[in-house]
Amino acid sequence: MTEFPKSPLMGQMMSQPLLISSIIKHADRYYGSNEIVSRRVEGDIHRYTYRDCHKRSRQMANALGGLGVKIGDRVATLAWNGYRHLELYYAISGSGAVMHTINPRLHPEQIAYIANHAEDMYLFFDMTFLPLVEAFAAHCKTVKGFIAMCDKDRMPAESKIPNLMCYEELLEKNSDQYEWPLFDENSASSLCYTSGTTGNPKGALYSHRSTVLHSYASAMPDALNVSARDSVLPVVPMFHVNAWGLPYSVPLTGAKLVFPGPALDGKSVYELFEQEKVTFSAGVPTVWLGLLTYVGQNNLKFSTFKRTVIGGSACPPAMMKTFRQQYGVEVVHAWGMTEMSPLGTAGTLQSHHMDLPEEKKQAILEKQGHAIYGVDMKIVGDDGKELPWDGKTYGNLLVKGPWIISSYFKNEAGDVLQDGWFPTGDVATIDADGYMQITDRSKDVIKSGGEWIGTIDLENIAMAHPAVQQAACIGVFHPKWDERPLLVVVKKPGAEVTKEELIKFYEGKIAKWWTPDDVTFVDALPIGATGKVLKNRIREQFKEYRLPTT
């Protein structure tokens, strides 16, 4: 950790460590009667308050202590968005242990690798994942016991899992009399692993300080803009970068919290939005596709839903326009990474933008957005020299800040920083006002005749066509230009479009030489564990593909 010189005159303020337990204490004390609503794995709706959550979190903290969990020990979860998972967020980290959320969409072998690498001591899981846990439990070398997140009467009669315990039984046996301990705010609080599309996943180990600061910043008006007047439904899973920090920033502000559980289809999400008067949500584009399809097919409207943050991958402009123009929902385009806790930028307008024509406002909102306070960023060339902020010059995006990793857990990958900056692997532009736009991942950019073609723009244009549900663009071999763009398209149900029509659709929208050389239609695109389209799988699928002109 960097040492900084001390001033001869130090401030005379209280020294209070920034700890995650302070968030749930604040929610209880000042918003204690505000609701937390969960659709459970069983299908029913569970309701209680922040006061109830705080009480049960203290009980679970006592239970963890009784199981021998000490400060710094890792405790894992395999769970949906729900009230028990929230209790663990506070019980584990608040007691000084490390909350390790595992993505259940990973392969069992990957989950076992992650649990062993983290040296998890216990693993909590929703009953949905019982078969998954049975598949890898025997391979977890450090896990002393598994806890099923259910009532006693829901416990399986027989199971292959050793040392299987019941969540509610653990709670019942423990008192809610518990004083959250005070310790160094730089202590580890939670551990999230990257999705591991290439090689083994790597761990990002967050601290209490970094998490509390991230929670403050993400709740700000020009970030996620959460307040006590909101009803917030995080569609983004709690096993995906801590649901973008919402399990912390929402209680911090006292907003009503609504959890969808495993039911993330369009119908289920819409019904919960209406029933619980949801005003704000957050998720990846693939989830919103399902919601918009359901709402459109059934000629429905939203009665309270006014704002959503979309991130994880680039939000298609067509989706943004549909939300705003047809349903009156503001879309905030955001960007970040597991290594950034995750929030880095948010796309909101400034006062001097308000008089711009609508198409210019839209162009700003389609960018990944402006850095929030706490994050600094720059773009550099391959020589490491900083490039201008003119909105046109693109380069490798680097970031730094108090909630951005300095190294991976157990120093995997060695020294990852470049002169104190973290290289994101994204290629981007930054304009004069500081708005950043991702043009591609460095590994996805198409290099044609020595020039770079960004695939995100090509995908966004394709998805603006009324017959296109999803699109991905990759580079395929060309004997003269090295690579040329191939567009891979999923049509909307019942819609028809030809290759020629799609290629013509690009006319006047981009430089002519950027236009895809060919289009191929598929039934579905491969989707990864975090809801992103897996470009590496598509490149592998089409590695032998030859363009018609070649």
C-alpha positions as CSV (number, residue, x, y, z in Angstrom):
1,M,0.0,0.0,0.0
2,T,1.3,3.5,-0.9
3,E,2.6,5.5,2.0
4,F,1.8,9.2,1.9
5,P,3.6,12.0,3.9
6,K,1.8,13.4,6.9
7,S,1.1,17.1,7.3
8,P,2.6,18.9,10.3
9,L,-1.0,20.0,11.1
10,M,-3.5,17.1,11.2
11,G,-7.3,17.5,11.2
12,Q,-9.1,17.1,14.5
13,M,-12.0,14.9,13.4
14,M,-13.2,11.6,14.8
15,S,-11.5,8.5,13.5
16,Q,-14.4,6.3,12.5
17,P,-13.6,3.3,10.2
18,L,-15.8,3.0,7.1
19,L,-17.3,-0.4,7.6
20,I,-20.1,-2.3,5.8
21,S,-21.9,-3.0,9.1
22,S,-22.5,0.8,9.5
23,I,-24.8,0.7,6.4
24,I,-27.3,-1.8,7.8
25,K,-27.1,-0.1,11.2
26,H,-28.0,3.2,9.5
27,A,-30.9,1.6,7.6
28,D,-32.3,0.1,10.8
29,R,-32.0,3.2,12.8
30,Y,-33.3,5.8,10.3
31,Y,-35.4,3.7,7.8
32,G,-36.2,0.7,10.0
33,S,-39.8,0.3,8.8
34,N,-39.1,0.5,5.1
35,E,-39.8,-2.7,3.2
36,I,-37.6,-5.4,1.7
37,V,-39.7,-7.6,-0.6
38,S,-38.5,-10.9,-2.1
39,R,-39.9,-13.4,-4.6
40,R,-38.6,-16.6,-3.0
41,V,-37.3,-19.7,-4.7
42,E,-40.6,-21.3,-3.6
43,G,-42.5,-18.8,-5.7
44,D,-44.2,-16.9,-2.9
45,I,-43.6,-13.3,-1.9
46,H,-41.8,-12.6,1.4
47,R,-42.0,-9.2,3.1
48,Y,-40.1,-7.7,6.0
49,T,-38.2,-4.5,7.0
50,Y,-34.7,-3.2,7.3
51,R,-35.1,-3.6,11.1
52,D,-35.9,-7.3,10.6
53,C,-33.0,-7.7,8.2
54,H,-30.6,-6.1,10.7
55,K,-31.9,-8.4,13.5
56,R,-31.5,-11.6,11.4
57,S,-28.0,-10.4,10.1
58,R,-26.9,-10.2,13.7
59,Q,-28.3,-13.7,14.4
60,M,-26.3,-15.0,11.5
61,A,-23.2,-13.2,12.6
62,N,-23.5,-15.1,15.9
63,A,-24.1,-18.3,14.0
64,L,-20.9,-17.8,11.9
65,G,-18.9,-17.2,15.0
66,G,-20.3,-20.5,16.5
67,L,-19.2,-22.3,13.3
68,G,-15.6,-21.0,13.9
69,V,-15.6,-18.4,11.2
70,K,-13.0,-15.7,12.1
71,I,-12.0,-12.4,10.7
72,G,-10.5,-12.8,7.2
73,D,-12.1,-16.3,6.6
74,R,-13.9,-16.6,3.3
75,V,-17.6,-17.7,3.2
76,A,-19.2,-18.4,-0.1
77,T,-22.8,-18.0,-1.5
78,L,-24.6,-19.5,-4.5
79,A,-27.8,-17.6,-4.3
80,W,-30.4,-15.5,-6.2
81,N,-31.4,-12.0,-5.2
82,G,-33.3,-12.4,-2.0
83,Y,-33.6,-11.4,1.6
84,R,-31.5,-14.2,3.0
85,H,-28.7,-13.4,0.5
86,L,-28.9,-9.8,1.7
87,E,-28.6,-10.9,5.4
88,L,-25.4,-12.8,4.5
89,Y,-23.9,-9.7,2.8
90,Y,-24.0,-8.0,6.2
91,A,-23.5,-10.9,8.5
92,I,-20.4,-12.2,6.8
93,S,-18.6,-8.9,6.0
94,G,-19.9,-7.1,9.1
95,S,-18.4,-9.8,11.4
96,G,-15.0,-9.4,9.7
97,A,-15.2,-12.4,7.4
98,V,-15.1,-12.1,3.6
99,M,-18.3,-12.5,1.5
100,H,-17.5,-14.6,-1.6
101,T,-20.3,-14.6,-4.1
102,I,-20.1,-17.4,-6.7
103,N,-21.8,-17.2,-10.1
104,P,-24.0,-20.4,-10.4
105,R,-24.0,-20.1,-14.1
106,L,-20.4,-21.3,-14.2
107,H,-19.5,-24.9,-14.9
108,P,-19.2,-27.1,-11.8
109,E,-15.5,-27.6,-12.4
110,Q,-15.0,-23.8,-12.5
111,I,-17.0,-23.4,-9.3
112,A,-14.9,-26.0,-7.5
113,Y,-11.8,-24.2,-8.8
114,I,-13.0,-20.9,-7.5
115,A,-14.0,-22.3,-4.1
116,N,-10.6,-24.0,-3.7
117,H,-8.7,-20.9,-4.8
118,A,-10.6,-18.7,-2.4
119,E,-10.2,-21.3,0.4
120,D,-13.9,-21.0,1.3
121,M,-14.7,-22.2,4.8
122,Y,-18.5,-22.6,4.4
123,L,-20.9,-22.3,1.4
124,F,-24.5,-21.1,1.5
125,F,-26.8,-22.0,-1.3
126,D,-30.4,-21.6,-2.6
127,M,-32.3,-24.8,-3.0
128,T,-32.4,-24.2,-6.8
129,F,-28.8,-25.1,-6.8
130,L,-28.9,-28.3,-4.8
131,P,-28.1,-30.5,-7.9
132,L,-25.2,-28.1,-8.8
133,V,-23.8,-28.2,-5.3
134,E,-24.0,-32.0,-5.2
135,A,-22.0,-32.1,-8.4
136,F,-19.0,-30.2,-7.1
137,A,-19.2,-30.5,-3.2
138,A,-16.8,-33.4,-3.0
139,H,-14.2,-31.4,-4.9
140,C,-14.1,-28.5,-2.4
141,K,-11.1,-29.1,-0.3
142,T,-11.5,-26.4,2.3
143,V,-15.3,-26.2,2.8
144,K,-16.2,-27.5,6.2
145,G,-20.0,-27.4,5.7
146,F,-22.8,-26.4,3.4
147,I,-25.9,-24.4,4.4
148,A,-29.2,-24.7,2.5
149,M,-30.9,-21.3,2.5
150,C,-34.4,-22.6,3.3
151,D,-36.9,-23.5,6.1
152,K,-36.4,-26.7,8.0
153,D,-39.4,-28.4,6.2
154,R,-37.7,-27.7,2.8
155,M,-34.5,-29.5,3.6
156,P,-33.9,-32.5,1.3
157,A,-34.7,-35.9,2.8
158,E,-31.5,-37.3,1.3
159,S,-28.4,-35.5,-0.1
160,K,-24.9,-36.3,-1.3
161,I,-23.7,-33.1,0.4
162,P,-21.6,-33.7,3.5
163,N,-22.3,-31.6,6.6
164,L,-25.5,-30.1,5.2
165,M,-27.1,-27.6,7.6
166,C,-30.4,-25.5,7.4
167,Y,-30.2,-21.7,7.3
168,E,-33.3,-21.1,9.4
169,E,-32.2,-23.7,12.0
170,L,-28.9,-21.9,12.4
171,L,-30.7,-18.6,12.9
172,E,-33.1,-20.0,15.5
173,K,-30.3,-21.3,17.6
174,N,-28.6,-17.9,17.9
175,S,-29.4,-14.7,19.7
176,D,-29.8,-11.3,17.9
177,Q,-27.6,-9.7,20.6
178,Y,-24.5,-8.9,18.7
179,E,-22.2,-5.9,18.6
180,W,-20.6,-5.4,15.1
181,P,-16.8,-5.3,15.7
182,L,-14.6,-2.4,14.8
183,F,-11.5,-3.1,12.7
184,D,-9.3,-1.5,10.1
185,E,-11.5,-0.2,7.2
186,N,-8.9,-1.6,4.7
187,S,-9.7,-5.1,5.8
188,A,-11.1,-7.4,3.1
189,S,-14.9,-7.4,2.9
190,S,-15.9,-9.3,-0.2
191,L,-14.4,-11.4,-3.1
192,C,-15.7,-11.5,-6.6
193,Y,-14.1,-13.5,-9.4
194,T,-14.0,-12.4,-13.1
195,S,-16.1,-14.4,-15.5
196,G,-13.0,-16.2,-16.8
197,T,-13.7,-16.2,-20.6
198,T,-10.0,-16.9,-21.1
199,G,-8.1,-18.9,-18.6
200,N,-9.1,-19.4,-14.9
201,P,-11.2,-16.7,-13.2
202,K,-9.2,-14.2,-11.1
203,G,-10.4,-12.7,-7.8
204,A,-11.0,-9.0,-7.0
205,L,-10.7,-8.6,-3.3
206,Y,-12.6,-5.5,-2.1
207,S,-12.2,-3.7,1.2
208,H,-14.7,-2.2,3.6
209,R,-13.4,1.3,2.7
210,S,-13.6,0.7,-1.0
211,T,-17.1,-0.7,-0.7
212,V,-18.5,2.2,1.4
213,L,-16.9,4.8,-0.8
214,H,-18.3,3.1,-3.9
215,S,-21.8,3.0,-2.2
216,Y,-21.7,6.7,-1.5
217,A,-20.5,7.6,-5.1
218,S,-22.9,5.2,-6.9
219,A,-26.0,6.7,-5.1
220,M,-25.2,10.2,-6.3
221,P,-27.7,12.0,-8.6
222,D,-25.4,11.7,-11.7
223,A,-24.6,8.1,-11.0
224,L,-27.4,5.6,-10.0
225,N,-29.4,8.4,-8.3
226,V,-31.0,6.3,-5.5
227,S,-33.1,8.0,-2.8
228,A,-35.5,7.1,0.0
229,R,-38.4,7.9,-2.4
230,D,-37.4,5.0,-4.7
231,S,-38.6,1.4,-5.0
232,V,-35.5,-0.4,-6.4
233,L,-35.5,-3.8,-8.1
234,P,-32.0,-5.0,-8.9
235,V,-32.3,-7.4,-11.9
236,V,-28.5,-7.6,-12.0
237,P,-27.7,-10.6,-9.8
238,M,-26.1,-10.3,-6.4
239,F,-23.6,-12.9,-7.6
240,H,-22.5,-10.5,-10.4
241,V,-20.1,-7.9,-8.9
242,N,-22.4,-7.5,-5.8
243,A,-25.4,-6.5,-8.0
244,W,-23.4,-3.4,-9.0
245,G,-23.3,-2.3,-5.3
246,L,-27.1,-1.9,-4.9
247,P,-27.3,-4.2,-1.8
248,Y,-25.2,-1.4,-0.2
249,S,-26.3,1.8,-1.9
250,V,-30.0,1.1,-1.5
251,P,-30.0,0.4,2.3
252,L,-27.6,3.4,2.6
253,T,-30.4,5.6,1.2
254,G,-33.3,3.8,2.8
255,A,-35.1,3.0,-0.5
256,K,-37.6,0.2,-0.7
257,L,-35.7,-2.9,-2.0
258,V,-37.5,-5.5,-4.2
259,F,-35.8,-8.8,-5.1
260,P,-36.9,-10.9,-8.1
261,G,-35.4,-14.2,-7.0
262,P,-34.9,-16.7,-9.9
263,A,-37.9,-15.4,-11.9
264,L,-36.2,-13.1,-14.5
265,D,-38.5,-13.7,-17.4
266,G,-40.3,-10.6,-18.9
267,K,-43.8,-11.5,-17.4
268,S,-42.5,-12.1,-13.8
269,V,-40.3,-9.0,-13.8
270,Y,-43.1,-6.8,-15.2
271,E,-45.7,-8.1,-12.6
272,L,-43.3,-7.4,-9.7
273,F,-42.6,-3.9,-11.1
274,E,-46.3,-3.1,-11.1
275,Q,-47.1,-4.9,-7.8
276,E,-44.3,-3.2,-5.8
277,K,-44.5,0.2,-7.6
278,V,-40.8,-0.1,-8.7
279,T,-39.4,3.2,-9.8
280,F,-35.8,2.2,-10.6
281,S,-34.0,-1.0,-11.8
282,A,-30.7,-2.1,-13.1
283,G,-29.5,-4.9,-15.4
284,V,-27.8,-6.1,-18.5
285,P,-29.3,-5.6,-22.0
286,T,-30.2,-9.3,-22.5
287,V,-32.7,-9.2,-19.6
288,W,-34.4,-6.0,-20.9
289,L,-34.9,-7.7,-24.3
290,G,-37.2,-10.2,-22.6
291,L,-39.1,-7.5,-20.6
292,L,-39.6,-5.2,-23.7
293,T,-40.7,-8.2,-25.8
294,Y,-43.3,-9.2,-23.2
295,V,-44.6,-5.6,-22.7
296,G,-44.8,-5.0,-26.4
297,Q,-46.6,-8.2,-27.3
298,N,-49.2,-7.6,-24.6
299,N,-49.7,-3.8,-25.2
300,L,-48.7,-2.9,-21.6
301,K,-47.3,0.2,-20.0
302,F,-45.3,0.9,-16.9
303,S,-47.2,2.8,-14.1
304,T,-44.3,3.7,-11.8
305,F,-41.1,2.5,-13.5
306,K,-39.2,5.7,-14.6
307,R,-35.5,4.9,-14.6
308,T,-33.1,2.1,-15.4
309,V,-29.3,1.7,-15.4
310,I,-28.1,-0.6,-18.2
311,G,-24.5,-1.9,-18.2
312,G,-22.5,-5.1,-18.4
313,S,-22.3,-4.7,-22.2
314,A,-23.2,-1.8,-24.5
315,C,-26.8,-0.8,-24.5
316,P,-28.2,-0.8,-28.1
317,P,-29.4,2.7,-29.0
318,A,-32.6,1.1,-30.3
319,M,-33.3,-0.3,-26.8
320,M,-32.6,3.1,-25.2
321,K,-35.0,4.9,-27.6
322,T,-37.7,2.2,-27.1
323,F,-37.6,2.7,-23.3
324,R,-37.7,6.5,-23.5
325,Q,-40.0,7.1,-26.5
326,Q,-42.6,4.3,-26.0
327,Y,-42.6,3.9,-22.2
328,G,-41.2,7.1,-20.8
329,V,-38.3,5.3,-19.0
330,E,-35.0,7.1,-18.7
331,V,-32.0,4.9,-19.5
332,V,-28.7,5.7,-17.9
333,H,-25.9,4.0,-19.7
334,A,-23.2,2.9,-17.3
335,W,-19.9,1.1,-17.5
336,G,-17.5,-0.6,-15.1
337,M,-15.7,-3.9,-14.4
338,T,-15.4,-6.5,-11.6
339,E,-12.0,-5.0,-11.0
340,M,-13.7,-1.6,-10.4
341,S,-16.3,-2.7,-7.8
342,P,-17.8,-2.1,-10.6
343,L,-19.0,1.4,-11.3
344,G,-16.8,3.7,-13.4
345,T,-19.0,5.9,-15.5
346,A,-22.6,6.9,-15.9
347,G,-24.3,8.6,-18.8
348,T,-26.3,11.7,-17.7
349,L,-26.5,15.1,-19.3
350,Q,-25.0,18.4,-17.9
351,S,-26.8,21.8,-17.8
352,H,-25.0,23.0,-21.0
353,H,-26.4,20.0,-22.9
354,M,-30.0,20.8,-22.2
355,D,-30.5,23.2,-25.1
356,L,-29.0,20.8,-27.7
357,P,-31.1,19.2,-30.4
358,E,-32.5,15.8,-29.4
359,E,-30.3,13.9,-31.7
360,K,-27.2,15.4,-30.1
361,K,-28.4,14.7,-26.6
362,Q,-29.1,11.1,-27.8
363,A,-25.5,10.8,-29.1
364,I,-24.2,11.8,-25.7
365,L,-26.4,9.4,-23.8
366,E,-25.4,6.5,-26.1
367,K,-21.8,6.9,-24.7
368,Q,-20.8,4.9,-21.7
369,G,-20.8,8.2,-19.8
370,H,-18.9,10.5,-17.5
371,A,-16.5,9.3,-14.8
372,I,-18.1,9.5,-11.4
373,Y,-16.1,11.1,-8.6
374,G,-13.5,8.6,-7.3
375,V,-12.6,7.3,-10.8
376,D,-10.0,8.8,-13.0
377,M,-9.4,7.6,-16.6
378,K,-7.3,8.2,-19.6
379,I,-6.7,6.7,-23.1
380,V,-3.2,5.8,-24.3
381,G,-1.6,4.5,-27.4
382,D,0.4,1.3,-27.6
383,D,3.5,3.4,-26.7
384,G,1.8,4.3,-23.4
385,K,1.5,8.0,-24.3
386,E,-1.7,9.8,-23.4
387,L,-4.1,10.6,-26.3
388,P,-6.3,13.7,-26.7
389,W,-9.9,14.0,-25.5
390,D,-11.5,14.9,-28.8
391,G,-14.2,12.2,-29.0
392,K,-12.5,10.8,-32.2
393,T,-9.1,9.5,-31.2
394,Y,-9.3,6.1,-29.6
395,G,-6.9,4.2,-27.5
396,N,-6.4,1.8,-24.6
397,L,-8.5,2.8,-21.6
398,L,-6.8,3.0,-18.2
399,V,-8.4,3.8,-14.8
400,K,-7.5,4.4,-11.2
401,G,-9.3,5.2,-8.0
402,P,-10.0,4.0,-4.4
403,W,-12.3,1.2,-5.4
404,I,-10.2,-0.2,-8.3
405,I,-8.0,-3.2,-7.7
406,S,-4.2,-2.8,-7.4
407,S,-3.7,-6.6,-7.9
408,Y,-5.7,-9.7,-8.1
409,F,-6.3,-12.0,-5.1
410,K,-3.2,-14.0,-4.3
411,N,-1.4,-11.8,-6.8
412,E,-2.6,-13.9,-9.8
413,A,-1.3,-12.4,-13.1
414,G,1.5,-10.5,-11.1
415,D,1.8,-6.8,-11.4
416,V,-1.2,-5.7,-13.4
417,L,-0.8,-1.9,-13.1
418,Q,0.8,0.4,-15.7
419,D,2.4,3.3,-13.8
420,G,-0.3,3.2,-11.2
421,W,-3.2,2.8,-13.6
422,F,-5.3,-0.3,-14.3
423,P,-5.5,-1.3,-17.9
424,T,-9.2,-2.2,-18.6
425,G,-8.7,-4.0,-21.9
426,D,-11.2,-1.7,-23.6
427,V,-10.6,0.6,-26.5
428,A,-12.3,3.9,-26.1
429,T,-12.6,7.6,-27.0
430,I,-13.1,10.5,-24.5
431,D,-14.6,13.7,-25.6
432,A,-13.8,17.3,-24.5
433,D,-16.5,17.1,-21.8
434,G,-15.0,13.9,-20.4
435,Y,-17.6,11.5,-21.8
436,M,-16.1,8.1,-22.6
437,Q,-17.3,5.7,-25.3
438,I,-16.2,2.1,-25.6
439,T,-15.5,1.3,-29.3
440,D,-14.5,-2.3,-28.6
441,R,-12.7,-4.7,-26.3
442,S,-9.0,-4.7,-27.4
443,K,-9.4,-8.5,-28.2
444,D,-12.6,-7.9,-30.3
445,V,-11.5,-5.0,-32.4
446,I,-11.3,-5.9,-36.2
447,K,-8.0,-5.0,-37.8
448,S,-8.6,-4.4,-41.5
449,G,-5.7,-3.3,-43.7
450,G,-3.9,-1.8,-40.7
451,E,-7.0,0.2,-39.6
452,W,-9.2,-0.6,-36.7
453,I,-13.0,-1.2,-37.0
454,G,-15.0,-1.0,-33.8
455,T,-17.6,-3.8,-33.6
456,I,-20.0,-2.1,-31.1
457,D,-21.1,0.5,-33.6
458,L,-21.8,-2.1,-36.2
459,E,-23.8,-4.2,-33.7
460,N,-25.9,-1.2,-32.6
461,I,-26.8,-0.3,-36.1
462,A,-27.9,-3.8,-36.9
463,M,-30.1,-3.9,-33.7
464,A,-31.8,-0.8,-34.8
465,H,-33.3,-2.7,-37.7
466,P,-36.9,-3.7,-36.8
467,A,-36.3,-7.4,-37.8
468,V,-33.2,-7.9,-35.6
469,Q,-33.3,-9.2,-32.1
470,Q,-29.6,-9.5,-31.4
471,A,-26.4,-9.1,-33.4
472,A,-22.7,-9.7,-32.9
473,C,-19.9,-8.7,-35.2
474,I,-16.5,-10.4,-35.5
475,G,-13.5,-10.3,-37.8
476,V,-13.0,-13.1,-40.2
477,F,-10.0,-13.9,-42.5
478,H,-9.5,-11.9,-45.6
479,P,-6.5,-12.6,-47.9
480,K,-5.9,-8.9,-48.7
481,W,-7.2,-6.9,-45.7
482,D,-6.3,-9.6,-43.0
483,E,-9.8,-9.3,-41.4
484,R,-13.2,-8.1,-42.5
485,P,-16.4,-7.8,-40.5
486,L,-18.9,-10.6,-40.4
487,L,-22.3,-9.9,-38.9
488,V,-24.0,-12.7,-36.9
489,V,-27.7,-12.0,-36.4
490,V,-30.7,-13.4,-34.5
491,K,-34.0,-12.4,-36.0
492,K,-37.0,-11.3,-34.0
493,P,-39.7,-14.0,-33.7
494,G,-41.7,-14.1,-37.0
495,A,-39.6,-11.4,-38.6
496,E,-37.8,-11.7,-42.0
497,V,-34.8,-9.8,-43.3
498,T,-32.3,-10.7,-46.0
499,K,-28.5,-10.3,-46.0
500,E,-28.7,-7.7,-48.7
501,E,-31.3,-5.7,-46.8
502,L,-29.1,-5.6,-43.7
503,I,-26.0,-4.6,-45.6
504,K,-27.9,-1.8,-47.3
505,F,-29.2,-0.7,-43.9
506,Y,-25.6,0.6,-43.1
507,E,-25.5,3.0,-46.0
508,G,-24.9,6.6,-44.8
509,K,-24.5,5.6,-41.2
510,I,-20.8,4.7,-41.2
511,A,-17.7,4.9,-43.3
512,K,-18.3,2.7,-46.3
513,W,-15.2,0.5,-45.7
514,W,-16.6,-0.4,-42.2
515,T,-19.7,-2.1,-43.7
516,P,-19.8,-5.8,-43.0
517,D,-18.8,-8.0,-45.9
518,D,-21.3,-10.7,-45.1
519,V,-24.3,-11.6,-42.8
520,T,-25.1,-15.0,-41.3
521,F,-28.3,-15.8,-39.4
522,V,-28.3,-18.0,-36.3
523,D,-31.0,-19.2,-33.8
524,A,-29.2,-17.8,-30.8
525,L,-26.0,-16.2,-29.7
526,P,-23.9,-17.8,-26.9
527,I,-24.4,-15.9,-23.6
528,G,-21.9,-16.0,-20.8
529,A,-22.4,-16.3,-17.0
530,T,-22.9,-12.6,-16.6
531,G,-25.3,-12.1,-19.5
532,K,-22.8,-11.0,-22.1
533,V,-22.5,-12.3,-25.6
534,L,-19.4,-14.5,-25.8
535,K,-17.5,-13.2,-28.8
536,N,-14.7,-15.8,-28.3
537,R,-17.2,-18.6,-28.8
538,I,-18.5,-16.9,-32.0
539,R,-15.0,-16.5,-33.3
540,E,-14.3,-20.2,-32.6
541,Q,-17.6,-21.2,-34.4
542,F,-16.7,-19.2,-37.5
543,K,-12.9,-19.6,-37.6
544,E,-13.1,-21.5,-40.8
545,Y,-15.7,-19.1,-42.3
546,R,-14.8,-17.7,-45.7
547,L,-16.4,-14.6,-47.1
548,P,-18.2,-14.8,-50.4
549,T,-15.7,-12.4,-52.1
550,T,-12.8,-14.6,-51.0
